[in-house]
Amino acid sequence: MRARARVMGEIEEVQERIKADMEAMEEQMATMMEAMMSMKNIMEVNAVAVAVTNTLAEVDPTPPSGLNQINHPPRIW
């Protein structure tokens, strides 16, 4: 009887450790899902920004005047 009680106690301990490990894994998975959703949102925002930039470039393909000055500074003489 004592041996059986000891085995049952050990089984309960193992079950408790498994439960704790599973809870920790669930928390880690939730954190990973949050990070992935955040990355997805960033990618969507970037895709919109690229689409807007491309659309604006199609409407007016000339670079802004500030860029022209950087690439070709005005001559002073």
PQR file with spaces between the fields and no chain letter, atoms N, CA, C, O and H, PARSE charges and radii, in Angstrom:
ATOM       1  N    MET     1       0.819   -1.206    0.000 -0.4000 1.5000
ATOM       2  CA   MET     1       0.000    0.000    0.000 -0.0000 2.0000
ATOM       3  C    MET     1       0.857    1.262    0.000  0.5500 1.7000
ATOM       4  O    MET     1       0.557    2.227   -0.702 -0.5500 1.4000
ATOM       5  N    ARG     2       1.927    1.244    0.795 -0.4000 1.5000
ATOM       6  CA   ARG     2       2.778    2.434    0.860 -0.0000 2.0000
ATOM       7  C    ARG     2       3.440    2.690   -0.490  0.5500 1.7000
ATOM       8  O    ARG     2       3.562    3.836   -0.925 -0.5500 1.4000
ATOM       9  H    ARG     2       2.170    0.459    1.366  0.4000 1.0000
ATOM      10  N    ALA     3       3.867    1.611   -1.149 -0.4000 1.5000
ATOM      11  CA   ALA     3       4.516    1.746   -2.448 -0.0000 2.0000
ATOM      12  C    ALA     3       3.537    2.349   -3.460  0.5500 1.7000
ATOM      13  O    ALA     3       3.892    3.207   -4.269 -0.5500 1.4000
ATOM      14  H    ALA     3       3.768    0.681   -0.796  0.4000 1.0000
ATOM      15  N    ARG     4       2.315    1.877   -3.385 -0.4000 1.5000
ATOM      16  CA   ARG     4       1.286    2.392   -4.322 -0.0000 2.0000
ATOM      17  C    ARG     4       1.011    3.866   -4.050  0.5500 1.7000
ATOM      18  O    ARG     4       0.867    4.648   -4.990 -0.5500 1.4000
ATOM      19  H    ARG     4       2.026    1.180   -2.728  0.4000 1.0000
ATOM      20  N    ALA     5       0.935    4.251   -2.801 -0.4000 1.5000
ATOM      21  CA   ALA     5       0.695    5.647   -2.437 -0.0000 2.0000
ATOM      22  C    ALA     5       1.856    6.524   -2.911  0.5500 1.7000
ATOM      23  O    ALA     5       1.650    7.642   -3.384 -0.5500 1.4000
ATOM      24  H    ALA     5       1.052    3.615   -2.038  0.4000 1.0000
ATOM      25  N    ARG     6       3.073    6.002   -2.777 -0.4000 1.5000
ATOM      26  CA   ARG     6       4.240    6.756   -3.226 -0.0000 2.0000
ATOM      27  C    ARG     6       4.210    6.932   -4.742  0.5500 1.7000
ATOM      28  O    ARG     6       4.491    8.019   -5.247 -0.5500 1.4000
ATOM      29  H    ARG     6       3.240    5.094   -2.393  0.4000 1.0000
ATOM      30  N    VAL     7       3.873    5.873   -5.463 -0.4000 1.5000
ATOM      31  CA   VAL     7       3.788    5.949   -6.924 -0.0000 2.0000
ATOM      32  C    VAL     7       2.710    6.947   -7.329  0.5500 1.7000
ATOM      33  O    VAL     7       2.905    7.735   -8.255 -0.5500 1.4000
ATOM      34  H    VAL     7       3.645    4.990   -5.053  0.4000 1.0000
ATOM      35  N    MET     8       1.592    6.916   -6.648 -0.4000 1.5000
ATOM      36  CA   MET     8       0.504    7.852   -6.964 -0.0000 2.0000
ATOM      37  C    MET     8       0.951    9.293   -6.721  0.5500 1.7000
ATOM      38  O    MET     8       0.622   10.194   -7.493 -0.5500 1.4000
ATOM      39  H    MET     8       1.434    6.276   -5.896  0.4000 1.0000
ATOM      40  N    GLY     9       1.705    9.500   -5.639 -0.4000 1.5000
ATOM      41  CA   GLY     9       2.233   10.834   -5.338 -0.0000 2.0000
ATOM      42  C    GLY     9       3.193   11.300   -6.417  0.5500 1.7000
ATOM      43  O    GLY     9       3.177   12.463   -6.820 -0.5500 1.4000
ATOM      44  H    GLY     9       1.972    8.768   -5.011  0.4000 1.0000
ATOM      45  N    GLU    10       4.039   10.370   -6.886 -0.4000 1.5000
ATOM      46  CA   GLU    10       4.984   10.722   -7.952 -0.0000 2.0000
ATOM      47  C    GLU    10       4.252   11.050   -9.249  0.5500 1.7000
ATOM      48  O    GLU    10       4.636   11.969   -9.974 -0.5500 1.4000
ATOM      49  H    GLU    10       4.052    9.426   -6.558  0.4000 1.0000
ATOM      50  N    ILE    11       3.210   10.301   -9.531 -0.4000 1.5000
ATOM      51  CA   ILE    11       2.417   10.560  -10.740 -0.0000 2.0000
ATOM      52  C    ILE    11       1.776   11.934  -10.666  0.5500 1.7000
ATOM      53  O    ILE    11       1.752   12.665  -11.656 -0.5500 1.4000
ATOM      54  H    ILE    11       2.899    9.555   -8.943  0.4000 1.0000
ATOM      55  N    GLU    12       1.262   12.285   -9.512 -0.4000 1.5000
ATOM      56  CA   GLU    12       0.646   13.604   -9.341 -0.0000 2.0000
ATOM      57  C    GLU    12       1.676   14.714   -9.539  0.5500 1.7000
ATOM      58  O    GLU    12       1.378   15.741  -10.149 -0.5500 1.4000
ATOM      59  H    GLU    12       1.281   11.691   -8.708  0.4000 1.0000
ATOM      60  N    GLU    13       2.890   14.505   -9.020 -0.4000 1.5000
ATOM      61  CA   GLU    13       3.945   15.501   -9.195 -0.0000 2.0000
ATOM      62  C    GLU    13       4.283   15.680  -10.681  0.5500 1.7000
ATOM      63  O    GLU    13       4.437   16.801  -11.166 -0.5500 1.4000
ATOM      64  H    GLU    13       3.132   13.671   -8.525  0.4000 1.0000
ATOM      65  N    VAL    14       4.393   14.563  -11.381 -0.4000 1.5000
ATOM      66  CA   VAL    14       4.697   14.625  -12.817 -0.0000 2.0000
ATOM      67  C    VAL    14       3.575   15.354  -13.547  0.5500 1.7000
ATOM      68  O    VAL    14       3.834   16.186  -14.416 -0.5500 1.4000
ATOM      69  H    VAL    14       4.268   13.652  -10.987  0.4000 1.0000
ATOM      70  N    GLN    15       2.340   15.046  -13.196 -0.4000 1.5000
ATOM      71  CA   GLN    15       1.197   15.703  -13.840 -0.0000 2.0000
ATOM      72  C    GLN    15       1.216   17.205  -13.566  0.5500 1.7000
ATOM      73  O    GLN    15       0.915   17.997  -14.459 -0.5500 1.4000
ATOM      74  H    GLN    15       2.130   14.370  -12.490  0.4000 1.0000
ATOM      75  N    GLU    16       1.561   17.601  -12.359 -0.4000 1.5000
ATOM      76  CA   GLU    16       1.630   19.025  -12.024 -0.0000 2.0000
ATOM      77  C    GLU    16       2.728   19.724  -12.818  0.5500 1.7000
ATOM      78  O    GLU    16       2.545   20.851  -13.278 -0.5500 1.4000
ATOM      79  H    GLU    16       1.806   16.957  -11.633  0.4000 1.0000
ATOM      80  N    ARG    17       3.891   19.041  -12.981 -0.4000 1.5000
ATOM      81  CA   ARG    17       4.979   19.626  -13.774 -0.0000 2.0000
ATOM      82  C    ARG    17       4.577   19.753  -15.241  0.5500 1.7000
ATOM      83  O    ARG    17       4.882   20.751  -15.895 -0.5500 1.4000
ATOM      84  H    ARG    17       4.039   18.126  -12.607  0.4000 1.0000
ATOM      85  N    ILE    18       3.893   18.737  -15.748 -0.4000 1.5000
ATOM      86  CA   ILE    18       3.429   18.788  -17.141 -0.0000 2.0000
ATOM      87  C    ILE    18       2.446   19.940  -17.314  0.5500 1.7000
ATOM      88  O    ILE    18       2.514   20.676  -18.298 -0.5500 1.4000
ATOM      89  H    ILE    18       3.645   17.927  -15.217  0.4000 1.0000
ATOM      90  N    LYS    19       1.534   20.097  -16.361 -0.4000 1.5000
ATOM      91  CA   LYS    19       0.567   21.179  -16.436 -0.0000 2.0000
ATOM      92  C    LYS    19       1.268   22.540  -16.416  0.5500 1.7000
ATOM      93  O    LYS    19       0.909   23.438  -17.178 -0.5500 1.4000
ATOM      94  H    LYS    19       1.479   19.499  -15.561  0.4000 1.0000
ATOM      95  N    ALA    20       2.263   22.687  -15.545 -0.4000 1.5000
ATOM      96  CA   ALA    20       3.009   23.949  -15.469 -0.0000 2.0000
ATOM      97  C    ALA    20       3.770   24.202  -16.774  0.5500 1.7000
ATOM      98  O    ALA    20       3.816   25.332  -17.260 -0.5500 1.4000
ATOM      99  H    ALA    20       2.554   21.958  -14.926  0.4000 1.0000
ATOM     100  N    ASP    21       4.364   23.149  -17.334 -0.4000 1.5000
ATOM     101  CA   ASP    21       5.080   23.293  -18.606 -0.0000 2.0000
ATOM     102  C    ASP    21       4.125   23.700  -19.728  0.5500 1.7000
ATOM     103  O    ASP    21       4.462   24.542  -20.560 -0.5500 1.4000
ATOM     104  H    ASP    21       4.326   22.232  -16.939  0.4000 1.0000
ATOM     105  N    MET    22       2.950   23.108  -19.748 -0.4000 1.5000
ATOM     106  CA   MET    22       1.968   23.436  -20.786 -0.0000 2.0000
ATOM     107  C    MET    22       1.493   24.883  -20.651  0.5500 1.7000
ATOM     108  O    MET    22       1.305   25.571  -21.653 -0.5500 1.4000
ATOM     109  H    MET    22       2.676   22.423  -19.073  0.4000 1.0000
ATOM     110  N    GLU    23       1.301   25.338  -19.426 -0.4000 1.5000
ATOM     111  CA   GLU    23       0.892   26.727  -19.211 -0.0000 2.0000
ATOM     112  C    GLU    23       1.985   27.684  -19.677  0.5500 1.7000
ATOM     113  O    GLU    23       1.698   28.721  -20.276 -0.5500 1.4000
ATOM     114  H    GLU    23       1.454   24.778  -18.612  0.4000 1.0000
ATOM     115  N    ALA    24       3.251   27.329  -19.398 -0.4000 1.5000
ATOM     116  CA   ALA    24       4.370   28.165  -19.837 -0.0000 2.0000
ATOM     117  C    ALA    24       4.432   28.193  -21.369  0.5500 1.7000
ATOM     118  O    ALA    24       4.680   29.244  -21.959 -0.5500 1.4000
ATOM     119  H    ALA    24       3.484   26.486  -18.912  0.4000 1.0000
ATOM     120  N    MET    25       4.211   27.054  -22.004 -0.4000 1.5000
ATOM     121  CA   MET    25       4.210   27.001  -23.465 -0.0000 2.0000
ATOM     122  C    MET    25       3.075   27.835  -24.048  0.5500 1.7000
ATOM     123  O    MET    25       3.253   28.500  -25.068 -0.5500 1.4000
ATOM     124  H    MET    25       4.010   26.200  -21.525  0.4000 1.0000
ATOM     125  N    GLU    26       1.918   27.801  -23.409 -0.4000 1.5000
ATOM     126  CA   GLU    26       0.783   28.611  -23.875 -0.0000 2.0000
ATOM     127  C    GLU    26       1.125   30.098  -23.810  0.5500 1.7000
ATOM     128  O    GLU    26       0.796   30.854  -24.724 -0.5500 1.4000
ATOM     129  H    GLU    26       1.774   27.260  -22.581  0.4000 1.0000
ATOM     130  N    GLU    27       1.780   30.511  -22.742 -0.4000 1.5000
ATOM     131  CA   GLU    27       2.186   31.911  -22.607 -0.0000 2.0000
ATOM     132  C    GLU    27       3.204   32.280  -23.674  0.5500 1.7000
ATOM     133  O    GLU    27       3.128   33.360  -24.259 -0.5500 1.4000
ATOM     134  H    GLU    27       2.047   29.897  -22.000  0.4000 1.0000
ATOM     135  N    GLN    28       4.156   31.388  -23.929 -0.4000 1.5000
ATOM     136  CA   GLN    28       5.155   31.646  -24.965 -0.0000 2.0000
ATOM     137  C    GLN    28       4.504   31.738  -26.342  0.5500 1.7000
ATOM     138  O    GLN    28       4.867   32.596  -27.148 -0.5500 1.4000
ATOM     139  H    GLN    28       4.218   30.510  -23.453  0.4000 1.0000
ATOM     140  N    MET    29       3.551   30.860  -26.611 -0.4000 1.5000
ATOM     141  CA   MET    29       2.858   30.888  -27.895 -0.0000 2.0000
ATOM     142  C    MET    29       2.060   32.180  -28.055  0.5500 1.7000
ATOM     143  O    MET    29       2.021   32.758  -29.141 -0.5500 1.4000
ATOM     144  H    MET    29       3.257   30.163  -25.957  0.4000 1.0000
ATOM     145  N    ALA    30       1.430   32.628  -26.983 -0.4000 1.5000
ATOM     146  CA   ALA    30       0.675   33.879  -27.038 -0.0000 2.0000
ATOM     147  C    ALA    30       1.607   35.049  -27.326  0.5500 1.7000
ATOM     148  O    ALA    30       1.271   35.942  -28.104 -0.5500 1.4000
ATOM     149  H    ALA    30       1.462   32.158  -26.101  0.4000 1.0000
ATOM     150  N    THR    31       2.788   35.041  -26.692 -0.4000 1.5000
ATOM     151  CA   THR    31       3.766   36.099  -26.938 -0.0000 2.0000
ATOM     152  C    THR    31       4.241   36.067  -28.383  0.5500 1.7000
ATOM     153  O    THR    31       4.373   37.113  -29.019 -0.5500 1.4000
ATOM     154  H    THR    31       3.061   34.315  -26.060  0.4000 1.0000
ATOM     155  N    MET    32       4.498   34.877  -28.901 -0.4000 1.5000
ATOM     156  CA   MET    32       4.936   34.751  -30.302 -0.0000 2.0000
ATOM     157  C    MET    32       3.842   35.216  -31.253  0.5500 1.7000
ATOM     158  O    MET    32       4.131   35.871  -32.254 -0.5500 1.4000
ATOM     159  H    MET    32       4.391   34.028  -28.385  0.4000 1.0000
ATOM     160  N    MET    33       2.588   34.886  -30.953 -0.4000 1.5000
ATOM     161  CA   MET    33       1.477   35.323  -31.815 -0.0000 2.0000
ATOM     162  C    MET    33       1.363   36.846  -31.810  0.5500 1.7000
ATOM     163  O    MET    33       1.122   37.454  -32.852 -0.5500 1.4000
ATOM     164  H    MET    33       2.353   34.355  -30.139  0.4000 1.0000
ATOM     165  N    GLU    34       1.533   37.455  -30.651 -0.4000 1.5000
ATOM     166  CA   GLU    34       1.496   38.917  -30.574 -0.0000 2.0000
ATOM     167  C    GLU    34       2.607   39.524  -31.424  0.5500 1.7000
ATOM     168  O    GLU    34       2.383   40.497  -32.144 -0.5500 1.4000
ATOM     169  H    GLU    34       1.729   36.961  -29.805  0.4000 1.0000
ATOM     170  N    ALA    35       3.804   38.949  -31.341 -0.4000 1.5000
ATOM     171  CA   ALA    35       4.935   39.456  -32.126 -0.0000 2.0000
ATOM     172  C    ALA    35       4.662   39.285  -33.616  0.5500 1.7000
ATOM     173  O    ALA    35       4.957   40.181  -34.407 -0.5500 1.4000
ATOM     174  H    ALA    35       3.986   38.158  -30.756  0.4000 1.0000
ATOM     175  N    MET    36       4.107   38.151  -34.002 -0.4000 1.5000
ATOM     176  CA   MET    36       3.808   37.910  -35.414 -0.0000 2.0000
ATOM     177  C    MET    36       2.727   38.867  -35.927  0.5500 1.7000
ATOM     178  O    MET    36       2.818   39.363  -37.050 -0.5500 1.4000
ATOM     179  H    MET    36       3.868   37.423  -33.360  0.4000 1.0000
ATOM     180  N    MET    37       1.723   39.120  -35.118 -0.4000 1.5000
ATOM     181  CA   MET    37       0.669   40.055  -35.518 -0.0000 2.0000
ATOM     182  C    MET    37       1.227   41.464  -35.651  0.5500 1.7000
ATOM     183  O    MET    37       0.835   42.212  -36.546 -0.5500 1.4000
ATOM     184  H    MET    37       1.649   38.717  -34.205  0.4000 1.0000
ATOM     185  N    SER    38       2.139   41.823  -34.762 -0.4000 1.5000
ATOM     186  CA   SER    38       2.777   43.130  -34.838 -0.0000 2.0000
ATOM     187  C    SER    38       3.590   43.248  -36.124  0.5500 1.7000
ATOM     188  O    SER    38       3.544   44.274  -36.802 -0.5500 1.4000
ATOM     189  H    SER    38       2.458   41.216  -34.035  0.4000 1.0000
ATOM     190  N    MET    39       4.337   42.188  -36.456 -0.4000 1.5000
ATOM     191  CA   MET    39       5.117   42.193  -37.694 -0.0000 2.0000
ATOM     192  C    MET    39       4.196   42.278  -38.911  0.5500 1.7000
ATOM     193  O    MET    39       4.508   42.967  -39.881 -0.5500 1.4000
ATOM     194  H    MET    39       4.374   41.355  -35.905  0.4000 1.0000
ATOM     195  N    LYS    40       3.067   41.581  -38.859 -0.4000 1.5000
ATOM     196  CA   LYS    40       2.101   41.620  -39.968 -0.0000 2.0000
ATOM     197  C    LYS    40       1.578   43.041  -40.149  0.5500 1.7000
ATOM     198  O    LYS    40       1.469   43.527  -41.274 -0.5500 1.4000
ATOM     199  H    LYS    40       2.813   41.021  -38.071  0.4000 1.0000
ATOM     200  N    ASN    41       1.256   43.701  -39.050 -0.4000 1.5000
ATOM     201  CA   ASN    41       0.762   45.077  -39.128 -0.0000 2.0000
ATOM     202  C    ASN    41       1.814   46.002  -39.718  0.5500 1.7000
ATOM     203  O    ASN    41       1.492   46.865  -40.535 -0.5500 1.4000
ATOM     204  H    ASN    41       1.344   43.306  -38.135  0.4000 1.0000
ATOM     205  N    ILE    42       3.066   45.832  -39.314 -0.4000 1.5000
ATOM     206  CA   ILE    42       4.154   46.657  -39.851 -0.0000 2.0000
ATOM     207  C    ILE    42       4.287   46.423  -41.353  0.5500 1.7000
ATOM     208  O    ILE    42       4.447   47.372  -42.120 -0.5500 1.4000
ATOM     209  H    ILE    42       3.327   45.131  -38.650  0.4000 1.0000
ATOM     210  N    MET    43       4.222   45.157  -41.771 -0.4000 1.5000
ATOM     211  CA   MET    43       4.334   44.838  -43.194 -0.0000 2.0000
ATOM     212  C    MET    43       3.179   45.449  -43.984  0.5500 1.7000
ATOM     213  O    MET    43       3.379   45.942  -45.094 -0.5500 1.4000
ATOM     214  H    MET    43       4.093   44.386  -41.148  0.4000 1.0000
ATOM     215  N    GLU    44       1.975   45.418  -43.419 -0.4000 1.5000
ATOM     216  CA   GLU    44       0.824   46.013  -44.104 -0.0000 2.0000
ATOM     217  C    GLU    44       0.978   47.520  -44.237  0.5500 1.7000
ATOM     218  O    GLU    44       0.676   48.088  -45.287 -0.5500 1.4000
ATOM     219  H    GLU    44       1.813   45.017  -42.517  0.4000 1.0000
ATOM     220  N    VAL    45       1.445   48.168  -43.180 -0.4000 1.5000
ATOM     221  CA   VAL    45       1.661   49.617  -43.233 -0.0000 2.0000
ATOM     222  C    VAL    45       2.722   49.947  -44.270  0.5500 1.7000
ATOM     223  O    VAL    45       2.567   50.896  -45.038 -0.5500 1.4000
ATOM     224  H    VAL    45       1.690   47.707  -42.327  0.4000 1.0000
ATOM     225  N    ASN    46       3.797   49.171  -44.297 -0.4000 1.5000
ATOM     226  CA   ASN    46       4.854   49.401  -45.281 -0.0000 2.0000
ATOM     227  C    ASN    46       4.338   49.193  -46.695  0.5500 1.7000
ATOM     228  O    ASN    46       4.693   49.951  -47.598 -0.5500 1.4000
ATOM     229  H    ASN    46       3.923   48.399  -43.673  0.4000 1.0000
ATOM     230  N    ALA    47       3.502   48.176  -46.904 -0.4000 1.5000
ATOM     231  CA   ALA    47       2.948   47.920  -48.233 -0.0000 2.0000
ATOM     232  C    ALA    47       2.089   49.099  -48.683  0.5500 1.7000
ATOM     233  O    ALA    47       2.139   49.494  -49.848 -0.5500 1.4000
ATOM     234  H    ALA    47       3.213   47.561  -46.170  0.4000 1.0000
ATOM     235  N    VAL    48       1.309   49.658  -47.772 -0.4000 1.5000
ATOM     236  CA   VAL    48       0.483   50.820  -48.105 -0.0000 2.0000
ATOM     237  C    VAL    48       1.371   52.006  -48.444  0.5500 1.7000
ATOM     238  O    VAL    48       1.109   52.727  -49.407 -0.5500 1.4000
ATOM     239  H    VAL    48       1.269   49.337  -46.825  0.4000 1.0000
ATOM     240  N    ALA    49       2.419   52.211  -47.659 -0.4000 1.5000
ATOM     241  CA   ALA    49       3.326   53.332  -47.914 -0.0000 2.0000
ATOM     242  C    ALA    49       3.993   53.193  -49.279  0.5500 1.7000
ATOM     243  O    ALA    49       4.132   54.179  -50.002 -0.5500 1.4000
ATOM     244  H    ALA    49       2.633   51.625  -46.877  0.4000 1.0000
ATOM     245  N    VAL    50       4.403   51.988  -49.633 -0.4000 1.5000
ATOM     246  CA   VAL    50       5.025   51.753  -50.945 -0.0000 2.0000
ATOM     247  C    VAL    50       4.010   52.003  -52.049  0.5500 1.7000
ATOM     248  O    VAL    50       4.340   52.619  -53.062 -0.5500 1.4000
ATOM     249  H    VAL    50       4.289   51.187  -49.045  0.4000 1.0000
ATOM     250  N    ALA    51       2.786   51.535  -51.869 -0.4000 1.5000
ATOM     251  CA   ALA    51       1.756   51.734  -52.883 -0.0000 2.0000
ATOM     252  C    ALA    51       1.470   53.225  -53.080  0.5500 1.7000
ATOM     253  O    ALA    51       1.331   53.680  -54.215 -0.5500 1.4000
ATOM     254  H    ALA    51       2.518   51.034  -51.046  0.4000 1.0000
ATOM     255  N    VAL    52       1.382   53.971  -52.008 -0.4000 1.5000
ATOM     256  CA   VAL    52       1.131   55.411  -52.101 -0.0000 2.0000
ATOM     257  C    VAL    52       2.309   56.103  -52.797  0.5500 1.7000
ATOM     258  O    VAL    52       2.113   56.954  -53.663 -0.5500 1.4000
ATOM     259  H    VAL    52       1.496   53.601  -51.086  0.4000 1.0000
ATOM     260  N    THR    53       3.514   55.733  -52.414 -0.4000 1.5000
ATOM     261  CA   THR    53       4.703   56.334  -53.023 -0.0000 2.0000
ATOM     262  C    THR    53       4.743   56.040  -54.520  0.5500 1.7000
ATOM     263  O    THR    53       5.033   56.927  -55.323 -0.5500 1.4000
ATOM     264  H    THR    53       3.673   55.041  -51.710  0.4000 1.0000
ATOM     265  N    ASN    54       4.454   54.799  -54.890 -0.4000 1.5000
ATOM     266  CA   ASN    54       4.451   54.437  -56.309 -0.0000 2.0000
ATOM     267  C    ASN    54       3.374   55.195  -57.066  0.5500 1.7000
ATOM     268  O    ASN    54       3.604   55.644  -58.189 -0.5500 1.4000
ATOM     269  H    ASN    54       4.219   54.079  -54.237  0.4000 1.0000
ATOM     270  N    THR    55       2.199   55.343  -56.459 -0.4000 1.5000
ATOM     271  CA   THR    55       1.113   56.075  -57.102 -0.0000 2.0000
ATOM     272  C    THR    55       1.500   57.532  -57.287  0.5500 1.7000
ATOM     273  O    THR    55       1.259   58.105  -58.349 -0.5500 1.4000
ATOM     274  H    THR    55       2.012   54.978  -55.547  0.4000 1.0000
ATOM     275  N    LEU    56       2.090   58.131  -56.278 -0.4000 1.5000
ATOM     276  CA   LEU    56       2.513   59.530  -56.383 -0.0000 2.0000
ATOM     277  C    LEU    56       3.597   59.693  -57.441  0.5500 1.7000
ATOM     278  O    LEU    56       3.607   60.683  -58.173 -0.5500 1.4000
ATOM     279  H    LEU    56       2.286   57.665  -55.416  0.4000 1.0000
ATOM     280  N    ALA    57       4.508   58.730  -57.526 -0.4000 1.5000
ATOM     281  CA   ALA    57       5.569   58.793  -58.526 -0.0000 2.0000
ATOM     282  C    ALA    57       4.994   58.692  -59.930  0.5500 1.7000
ATOM     283  O    ALA    57       5.517   59.315  -60.853 -0.5500 1.4000
ATOM     284  H    ALA    57       4.501   57.926  -56.932  0.4000 1.0000
ATOM     285  N    GLU    58       3.929   57.921  -60.109 -0.4000 1.5000
ATOM     286  CA   GLU    58       3.283   57.815  -61.415 -0.0000 2.0000
ATOM     287  C    GLU    58       2.582   59.111  -61.782  0.5500 1.7000
ATOM     288  O    GLU    58       2.573   59.507  -62.947 -0.5500 1.4000
ATOM     289  H    GLU    58       3.504   57.414  -59.358  0.4000 1.0000
ATOM     290  N    VAL    59       1.997   59.771  -60.797 -0.4000 1.5000
ATOM     291  CA   VAL    59       1.293   61.027  -61.044 -0.0000 2.0000
ATOM     292  C    VAL    59       2.285   62.125  -61.387  0.5500 1.7000
ATOM     293  O    VAL    59       2.068   62.874  -62.340 -0.5500 1.4000
ATOM     294  H    VAL    59       2.004   59.449  -59.851  0.4000 1.0000
ATOM     295  N    ASP    60       3.372   62.237  -60.628 -0.4000 1.5000
ATOM     296  CA   ASP    60       4.380   63.268  -60.845 -0.0000 2.0000
ATOM     297  C    ASP    60       5.760   62.611  -60.752  0.5500 1.7000
ATOM     298  O    ASP    60       6.310   62.502  -59.656 -0.5500 1.4000
ATOM     299  H    ASP    60       3.549   61.629  -59.854  0.4000 1.0000
ATOM     300  N    PRO    61       6.329   62.170  -61.882 -0.5600 1.5000
ATOM     301  CA   PRO    61       7.582   61.426  -61.835  0.2800 2.0000
ATOM     302  C    PRO    61       8.815   62.279  -61.525  0.5500 1.7000
ATOM     303  O    PRO    61       9.902   61.731  -61.344 -0.5500 1.4000
ATOM     304  N    THR    62       8.671   63.606  -61.458 -0.4000 1.5000
ATOM     305  CA   THR    62       9.831   64.435  -61.150 -0.0000 2.0000
ATOM     306  C    THR    62      10.105   64.396  -59.656  0.5500 1.7000
ATOM     307  O    THR    62       9.182   64.479  -58.846 -0.5500 1.4000
ATOM     308  H    THR    62       7.787   64.051  -61.605  0.4000 1.0000
ATOM     309  N    PRO    63      11.381   64.270  -59.293 -0.5600 1.5000
ATOM     310  CA   PRO    63      11.688   64.241  -57.856  0.2800 2.0000
ATOM     311  C    PRO    63      11.452   65.611  -57.237  0.5500 1.7000
ATOM     312  O    PRO    63      11.490   66.624  -57.935 -0.5500 1.4000
ATOM     313  N    PRO    64      11.211   65.647  -55.949 -0.5600 1.5000
ATOM     314  CA   PRO    64      11.012   66.932  -55.275  0.2800 2.0000
ATOM     315  C    PRO    64      12.235   67.836  -55.472  0.5500 1.7000
ATOM     316  O    PRO    64      13.350   67.351  -55.662 -0.5500 1.4000
ATOM     317  N    SER    65      12.013   69.142  -55.424 -0.4000 1.5000
ATOM     318  CA   SER    65      13.093   70.088  -55.685 -0.0000 2.0000
ATOM     319  C    SER    65      14.251   69.926  -54.710  0.5500 1.7000
ATOM     320  O    SER    65      15.403   70.144  -55.086 -0.5500 1.4000
ATOM     321  H    SER    65      11.106   69.536  -55.269  0.4000 1.0000
ATOM     322  N    GLY    66      13.978   69.557  -53.498 -0.4000 1.5000
ATOM     323  CA   GLY    66      15.039   69.343  -52.519 -0.0000 2.0000
ATOM     324  C    GLY    66      15.990   68.247  -52.960  0.5500 1.7000
ATOM     325  O    GLY    66      17.198   68.358  -52.753 -0.5500 1.4000
ATOM     326  H    GLY    66      13.043   69.379  -53.192  0.4000 1.0000
ATOM     327  N    LEU    67      15.464   67.191  -53.565 -0.4000 1.5000
ATOM     328  CA   LEU    67      16.322   66.116  -54.043 -0.0000 2.0000
ATOM     329  C    LEU    67      17.172   66.591  -55.215  0.5500 1.7000
ATOM     330  O    LEU    67      18.337   66.211  -55.327 -0.5500 1.4000
ATOM     331  H    LEU    67      14.482   67.102  -53.733  0.4000 1.0000
ATOM     332  N    ASN    68      16.600   67.422  -56.094 -0.4000 1.5000
ATOM     333  CA   ASN    68      17.372   67.946  -57.220 -0.0000 2.0000
ATOM     334  C    ASN    68      18.545   68.770  -56.720  0.5500 1.7000
ATOM     335  O    ASN    68      19.641   68.693  -57.276 -0.5500 1.4000
ATOM     336  H    ASN    68      15.654   67.731  -56.003  0.4000 1.0000
ATOM     337  N    GLN    69      18.327   69.545  -55.691 -0.4000 1.5000
ATOM     338  CA   GLN    69      19.399   70.382  -55.159 -0.0000 2.0000
ATOM     339  C    GLN    69      20.497   69.539  -54.534  0.5500 1.7000
ATOM     340  O    GLN    69      21.674   69.892  -54.606 -0.5500 1.4000
ATOM     341  H    GLN    69      17.437   69.607  -55.240  0.4000 1.0000
ATOM     342  N    ILE    70      20.124   68.447  -53.933 -0.4000 1.5000
ATOM     343  CA   ILE    70      21.127   67.575  -53.324 -0.0000 2.0000
ATOM     344  C    ILE    70      21.961   66.924  -54.417  0.5500 1.7000
ATOM     345  O    ILE    70      23.188   66.883  -54.329 -0.5500 1.4000
ATOM     346  H    ILE    70      19.168   68.160  -53.874  0.4000 1.0000
ATOM     347  N    ASN    71      21.287   66.411  -55.453 -0.4000 1.5000
ATOM     348  CA   ASN    71      21.995   65.728  -56.526 -0.0000 2.0000
ATOM     349  C    ASN    71      22.717   66.707  -57.457  0.5500 1.7000
ATOM     350  O    ASN    71      23.783   66.386  -57.981 -0.5500 1.4000
ATOM     351  H    ASN    71      20.291   66.445  -55.524  0.4000 1.0000
ATOM     352  N    HIS    72      22.157   67.874  -57.663 -0.4000 1.5000
ATOM     353  CA   HIS    72      22.718   68.875  -58.561 -0.0000 2.0000
ATOM     354  C    HIS    72      22.660   70.237  -57.879  0.5500 1.7000
ATOM     355  O    HIS    72      21.727   71.003  -58.119 -0.5500 1.4000
ATOM     356  H    HIS    72      21.291   68.136  -57.237  0.4000 1.0000
ATOM     357  N    PRO    73      23.634   70.550  -57.038 -0.5600 1.5000
ATOM     358  CA   PRO    73      23.578   71.833  -56.344  0.2800 2.0000
ATOM     359  C    PRO    73      23.661   73.000  -57.334  0.5500 1.7000
ATOM     360  O    PRO    73      24.328   72.897  -58.364 -0.5500 1.4000
ATOM     361  N    PRO    74      22.987   74.099  -57.022 -0.5600 1.5000
ATOM     362  CA   PRO    74      23.031   75.241  -57.936  0.2800 2.0000
ATOM     363  C    PRO    74      24.449   75.804  -58.049  0.5500 1.7000
ATOM     364  O    PRO    74      25.212   75.816  -57.084 -0.5500 1.4000
ATOM     365  N    ARG    75      24.769   76.260  -59.233 -0.4000 1.5000
ATOM     366  CA   ARG    75      26.098   76.858  -59.432 -0.0000 2.0000
ATOM     367  C    ARG    75      26.061   78.276  -58.922  0.5500 1.7000
ATOM     368  O    ARG    75      25.095   79.007  -59.142 -0.5500 1.4000
ATOM     369  H    ARG    75      24.149   76.251  -60.017  0.4000 1.0000
ATOM     370  N    ILE    76      27.106   78.653  -58.249 -0.4000 1.5000
ATOM     371  CA   ILE    76      27.143   80.017  -57.675 -0.0000 2.0000
ATOM     372  C    ILE    76      27.968   80.949  -58.515  0.5500 1.7000
ATOM     373  O    ILE    76      28.077   82.113  -58.128 -0.5500 1.4000
ATOM     374  H    ILE    76      27.891   78.059  -58.070  0.4000 1.0000
ATOM     375  N    TRP    77      28.559   80.567  -59.620 -0.4000 1.5000
ATOM     376  CA   TRP    77      29.308   81.478  -60.463 -0.0000 2.0000
ATOM     377  C    TRP    77      28.831   81.508  -61.852  0.5500 1.7000
ATOM     378  O    TRP    77      29.379   82.239  -62.677 -0.5500 1.4000
ATOM     379  H    TRP    77      28.470   79.622  -59.934  0.4000 1.0000
